[in-house]
């Protein structure tokens, strides 16, 4: 059964960080599982949650012809980030393909 246009828009805007942040899920999970979570896991999730946020920094590009400004925020480079992790996996797959 196909999704309605409304549900399709809702799912399209749903990202992994939303699941962690909604209803304070990540904070509650950290409290409940504090004895089982490793520092690396906490750090990776925190990096992913701040991906492409202004606090991570950004480049500003300015078109010399029309004056249009483009701001590109830095990614987190976390392996669990749906954006940065996929980019890393794609690069790794290309390097394997080139090695064959």
N, C-alpha and C positions, 0 to 999 in steps of 0.2 A: 504494500500500500504506500503510495507516494506521500511525502510530507506536504502539508499545506504551505503556501508561501510565507505565512506568518511564522510557522515553526522552523522553516528553512532559514529565515533571517535570524531567528533566535539561536539556532544551532551554529550558524556561521559566525556569530559574534562570541560564542562561548569558547574560551581558551583555557588551557590548563591552569594558569595562575588564578583564574576566576574560581575554580574548584577549591584551590588552597585557601583563597581569601574569603570566600563566601561564608557567612556565619562564623567567621573566625576559626575555620576548620584546622588550619595549620597550627595556630596557637594552642588550640585545645588538644590536638594530637601530640604536640611537643610536651605538654604537661602530663598527659596520660602515659606516654611512652618515653619519658625522660631518661629512664635507666637503660633503654634499649637502642636509642638513637646514637649513632656515632657522630663526631664533630664534622666529618666530611659530608655526611648526609644533610646535616643542618645547614652547612655552608653552601652546598649545591642548591638546596631549595631556596635559601635566601638570595643567592645570586640570580636564580631563575625568576624570582618574584620582582627583582629590580631591573630585569632586562629591558633595554630601550627606555629607561627612565632618565629624566634629566640629570639626576644625581650621579649617574655613571659617566656623564660627559657627552659631548656631541661635537660634530663638525658643522660649520656653517658655510654653505656655498652660495656665492652671489654671481648671477649671470651678468657679465660685463655689457651685454647688449640690451637686455630689457630690464635689468635691475631686480629680477625675481630672486628671492632668497629661499634656499632650501636648507632645512635643519635635519641632520641625520644623527640620531641618537646611537650611542655605542651599545652593542649587545653584551650579554653576560658571559658568553663562551662556556656555559654550563652544559654538561653532557645530558642533563635531564630536561633542558629547555627544548620545547617543541620547535622553536625556530633555530637557535644556535646549534643544538644537538644534531638536527637534520643537516644543516650546512656542513658540519664536521663529518658526518657519516657520508654525505655525497662526495666530499673531497677524498675521503679514505677509499670509497668505492672506485672513483676515477683513477686513483693511484694504483689500485690493484689491477684494474682493467688495462692500464698502460704497461704494467709490469708483465702482463701475459703475452 
